[in-house]
Amino acid sequence: MNTLGTPIRAGLQRGAIEFRNSLQNPADLGYYVVGNIIFVIVILLNRNEMIDEIGMSVPRMIFPGVLAMILVFVAAYGLATVIATEREDGTLLRAKSLPGGMTGYVWGQIARTSLELAFSLGILIVAGTVLIAGLWEGGILSVASVLALSLIGLLACVPIGFVLGSVFKNPRSLGGWGFIVLGGLIWISGLFMPLIAMPEWVQALGQVFPLYWLGLGMRAAMLPDSAVAIELAGDWRVVETFAVLGVWAVVGLLLAPVLLRRMARRESGSAVEARRHAVMQKVG
């Protein structure tokens, strides 16, 4: 007898296997490591630069935004790329044909993405702890807050990944327009530039999406109280942060299977074969 737990367990196992296999692939491993190393080099080169107005080093100020951006790219852009690729090669169509296949597929992607995120953030957090003085002056509470935000932020950003992966028909179009869309969301969310310095319409729009709240939560967890002066309303808004991210996470888990089912209904063996043929012609 099929139950909801069966496809979820199968999906979680599939996601873990896919991540393990990716660690054995030099190209995938390089994708995980190279981007993080670039951020580590930036931190290393700027470790003595100070922001005199708030008495804080540049690396410490930007580090919460770096963590938030990596999370967004893994949970949204990386996930969307996988979905677009597996839509093109027929993997999504095969999942559609299995009992509970779409539910298992969603949880498989969440598991794989979670492991990728843990791997990437682990590299950055270890490097930041070594190179940035005072990063964890909040003690265990700061560490716990970052871990909790990473988990809920992952689930909150997953809907963006599923939407992008559903909208773009192949990874090549996603690599262009999808990157622009996600870059725009990062800009209006104030991950690297305080939202208070932007026009009011940007401030209002930015607060709609989970990216702003994720960045705000990371800054609240890792920066001293004096840094709250550059935030909207001069407040960390911790309760609102977890509430908004929680709503996005719940909505995402409910809507993701629906979006993928609707996309899969438009898929057929002939459509997959036509896309493969078109790709081969371009390659040839």
N, C-alpha and C positions, 0 to 999 in steps of 0.2 A: 504494500500500500504506500503510495507516494505521499509524503508530507512536506511541509515547507522546510523543515530542518534538513532534509536530504539534499535538495539542490544547493542550499546554503553551504553545507559541509563540503559538498563536491566543489563548489566554487572557491571556497577558501583553500582547499587542497590544490586546486588548479593554479591559483594565484601564487602560492608558495613555490610550486614546481617551476612556474615560468620565471620567477625571480631568481631561483637557484640556477636555472639554465642560463639566464642573462649574465650572471657573474662569471660563467665559463666562456662567455663570448667576448673577445678583446674589444670589439667595437662598442658593445653595450657597457662594458666596464669602463672604457674610456669616457663614454658619455656621462657616467655617474661621477667620475673622478675629476676630469679636466676642468669643468666649470667651477667646481668647489675649490680647486687649487688656485684658479684665477682670483677668487675672492680672498683666499688666504694670502696671496702675494700682495693684493691691494692693502689688506690689513697690515701686513709686515712693513710695507713701504711707508705707510702713514701712521705708524704706531706712536710717533712722537708729536704729531700735529695736534694742536689744541684749538678748541672753539672758545675763545676768551670770554664771550658774553655769558656762557653758562658754566665755564670752568670744567670742560669735559673734553676728552680726546675725540678726534674724528672717528676712529674705528669703533669706539664704544657707542657713539651717537648713531652710527649707521648700521651697526650689527643687528639690532632687532628688525630693521627693514630688510636686511639681507636674508635673514631667516624666513621672514614672511614671503619674500619674493621667491625664494627657492621652493617653499611649500606651494605657492600658487602655480609655479611652472610645472612642478611634478604632478600636482593633483588636478590641474586644469589642462594645461597645454600637452603635457606628456600623456595623460589619459586620453585626450581627444585624438592625439596622433595614433595611439594604439587602436582606438575604435574605428577611425577612418581607414586604417590599414586593414583591419580584420573585416571591415565591411567590404572592401575591395577584393580581398582574397577568398571570401566565402566563409570565413570562420563564423561570422555572425549569423549567416543563413543556416549553418549546421546547428548552432546553438538554438535557433528558433524551432528546429524540428524535434528537439528533445523535450520530454515532460519536465516542466520547471526550468527549461534551459535558459530563459532570459534572466530569471532570478539568480540562477547559479552564475551566469555570465557577469551580472552586476557585482555580486559579492567576490567573484574571482578578480575582477578589475580593482575593487577596493583593497583586497588583500595584497595584490601585487604592488599597487601604488603605495600602500602603507609601508611595505618593506623597502621599496625604493626611497621613500621619504626618510625613513629611519636611518638608512645607510648614508644618505646625503647630509642630513642634518647632523648625524653623528660626527662626520668628518669636520664640519664647520664648528660645532660646539667644542670639540676637543681642541681645535686650533685656536678658537677664540679664547678659551679658558687659559691657554698657555700664553697667548700674545697680548691680551687686553687686560690691563690692570683694573681691578675693582669690578669686573664683569658680574660677579655673583655676590656683591656685597649684601644683597637681600637674603642670602643664605638659602636654606632648603625650600623656603616659600617661593623664591624666585625660580628655582629649578622645577618645582612641582607645577608652578603656573605655566612655564614654558612647555612642559610636557602635556599638560591638559589642553593648552591652546593649540598645540600641534595636532592633537587628536581631533578635537572638535573643529579646528580650522580645516583639516583634511576633509572631513565629511561635509563641511560647509562649501568647500570649493569644488567638490566632485560634481555638483549639478552643472557648473560652468563647463567642465570637461565633457560631460555627456551631451550638453547642448551643442557645443562646438563640434564634437565628433558626429553628431546627428545632422547638423546643418551642412557641413562640408562633405562632398561626395568622395574625396580621395585625399591622401596625406599631402599631395603636392599643393593643392589649393589651400589646405589648412596651413601649410608652411608659410604662405604669403599673407593672405587676408586674416587667417586666424591669429597669426603673430601680431598683426597690427591691432586687432580687436583687443587681445589680451594686454598688449602694451598700453593701449588707451585706458583700460580699466586700472592698470597699475598706476598710471599718471594721475587719474582723477581720485585715486584712493589715498594719495599722500604718503606712500611708503617711504619716499626719500625726501620729499619737500613737504613741510608742514601744511596741512590743509587750510589752516587759518590764514596763510599767505595767498590763497587762491580766491578767485571771484566767488561770490555767494552761490551762484548757480552750480558751480563745480563742487562746493562744499555740500550742498543739498544732494546732488547726484551721487557723489562719492559715498555718502553715508547709507545709500540704498544697498550697496553691494557688500559682501562679507570681507573683501580685501581690506577696506579701511579699518574695520573692527579688529581684524586679525593683527594688522600693524599696530593699532592702538594698544591692544592687549599685550603684544610683545614688548612695546616700549614701557608699559606700566610694570611689567614683570622685571625688566632689566635695567631701567634707568632710575636715577635718584628722583626724589619728589620734586626737586627744583626744576626738573625738565618739564613738568606738567604745565609750566607757563606758556609753552608754545602750542598747547593743544586747544581745540575748540572748547569754549566754556571754562578753560583752565581746570579741567577735571579729567581724571583717567576713565571715569564711567565704566568701572569694572563690571557691575551688575548688567548694565545695558550691553556690554561687549559679549558676555556669555549668553545673554538672552537672544541677541540677534544671530550670533553664530549657531546657537542651538536650533533656532527656527529654520535657518538655511539648511542645516544638517538633516533635520526631519523631513523637510520638503524635498530635499535631494534624494533621500533614500526611498521616498514614496513615488517620486516622479521619474527617477532613472529607468526603472523597468518599463514604465508606460512609454517613455520616449523611444526606448530601444525597440519595443514591440511595434510601435507605429512605423518606425524606420524599417524594421525587418519585414513587415507586411508588404512593403513595396519592393522587397528583394525577391529574386527568382534565380534559378540556375542559369537561365539565358542572359539575365542582366549581369551576373557575375562574369560569365564567359565573355560577354561583349566588352566589359571593362578590361579584362585580362588581354583580350586581343588588341584593344586600343593602346594599352601600355606597351605591349610587345612591338607594335608598329612604331611607337615613339622611340623606344630603345634601339630598334633596328635602324 
